[in-house]
Amino acid sequence: MTTQTLQLALADEEQTLALGTKLAQSFSAATIIFLHGDLGAGKTTLSRGVIQALGHVGKVKSPTYTLVEPYQVAGWQVYHFDLYRLADPEELEYMGIRDYFTPDSLCLVEWPERGHGLLPNADLEITLRYEGLARVALLSANTQVGNALLEKLST
């Protein structure tokens, strides 16, 4: 399988939310997305865009202290993980991490490197980085599901 990549300029928060909306409109199978980037790079904003576009009404907060926030929307179980404060990847075993990755789940994982060895492979990896006052999103597909998402996002 050929790995596809896509780079997008995100001028502001609205464009980050819009990318989340476009992602949400592109899901057709259970998907795991790893979100990489420095603090404040827009990982939670992008997640909020996805979750709200799927129909969640209300706040989407960063699960920094709870590690995971669940949402049931549009026929999907959405799990938003933030592993920034994870002290040891073994903590994921205690919370039953494998139970979250199901055939009807969309998993958005911030700071996935902190759960290395216990997380399944990502279908899509998104790296958000600063470029001046704007941001750039680099999307890399790792699976057929990820490639299908990138094809939809490219149109």
N, C-alpha and C positions, 0 to 999 in steps of 0.2 A: 504494500500500500504506500502511495506517495503522500508525504505529509504536506498539507497545504497550509499556507499562512496568509494572513490579511493584515494590513496595517491601516489604521484609521486615525485621523486627526480629530481630537475632541476639544473644541475651542473653550467649552465651559461646562458647567454642571448640567445644563439642559441637554447638551449633546451626549453626555454620559448617560443620562436617564433615557434618552432616545435610543441609544445603542441597547440598553436593557430592554426597552419595549420591542425593538426589532428582534432581539434574541428570543423573547417570550413568544412572539408570533411565529417563530421558526421551529419550535420544539415539536417533534413527532414521535419521539421515543425517550425512554428513561435516559437521562444525561447527567454526567458528572463534569462540572466546570471548576477548574482550579483558578483562583484569582491571586496574582502576584503583584507586588508593588510596595513602595515605601508607605509609611504612615501618611494618611491624607491624600493618597494618590487617586482615590475614587472607587475603591473596591466595594465599599458599602453602598455608595451612591448607585453604582451599576447594579448591585443586587436589589436595591430598592426599586429601580426601574423595571427589572424582571418581575419581581413579586407583585408590584402594583399593576403592571400590565396584564398579569394573569388573573387579576380580579380582586386582590386583597385590598380592602378598604381600611385605612388606618395607618398608624405609624409602622415603619419598618426600622427597627433599631439594630444596632450592631450587637451580636451575641458575644461580646468580648468576655463577659463574666459568666454567662451560662453555657458557653461553647457552641450551643445550637439553639436556633429558634425555628419551630415548625410552623408551616402554613398549609392549609388545605384549600386549594384554589383550582378552578377550571379542570376538575378531574385528576389533578396531580397532588401528590404530597411533595411539598417543597421544603427542603431543609437548608437553612442558611447557617453555615459554620464559620466561626472565627476562632482560629487556633492560636492566636497571638500569645495568650497567657498560659498556654499549655506548658506545664513544667516538664512532663515526660510523656512521650508517645503512648506508653503503657496505659495512661489514664483513659485513652480512647477505648481500650478493651473493657474497662470497668463500666463505661457508659453504653456498652453494647453497640459500638460503631458499625458493625456489619449489618445490623438490623435496619439501618437507614437507607442502604443502597439496594432498593427494590425495583421491580419492573414498572412501578408507577411513580417513581421518585425523580425529582430534579434536585440535584445537590450542588449548591454553590459553596465552595470552600475557600475562605480567606486564610492566608498563611499555611498552605498545605505542606510546606517543607517541615513544619513542626510535627506533623503526623506521619512522617516518612516511615515506610515499612508496614504501616497498618491501614493505609488508605488504598482503595482500588485505584487503578490507572484512570486518569482523566480522559474524557472524550475530547475536551477542548481546554486549552490553557490560555488565559488572557493575562498579559502583563501590561500594567498601566504605569506610565512614567511621565514625569514632568518634561515639558519642552517649553521653556520660558514660563509664561503664565498659563499656557494651555497644557493639554495632556495628549499623549499618544497611546493608543491601544494596539498591542500586537497580539493577534489571535493565531494560535497554532492548533491544528487538528491532529489528534493522535489515533483516531479510530474512524470507521465509516460513518458513525453517528456524527462525529466532529466535522468530517468532510462535508456531510450533507448540510450541517448548520452553516458552514462557511460559504457553501454554494448559494444558500438562500440569502445570506447577508451581503453577498457580492452583487446581487441583482437590484 
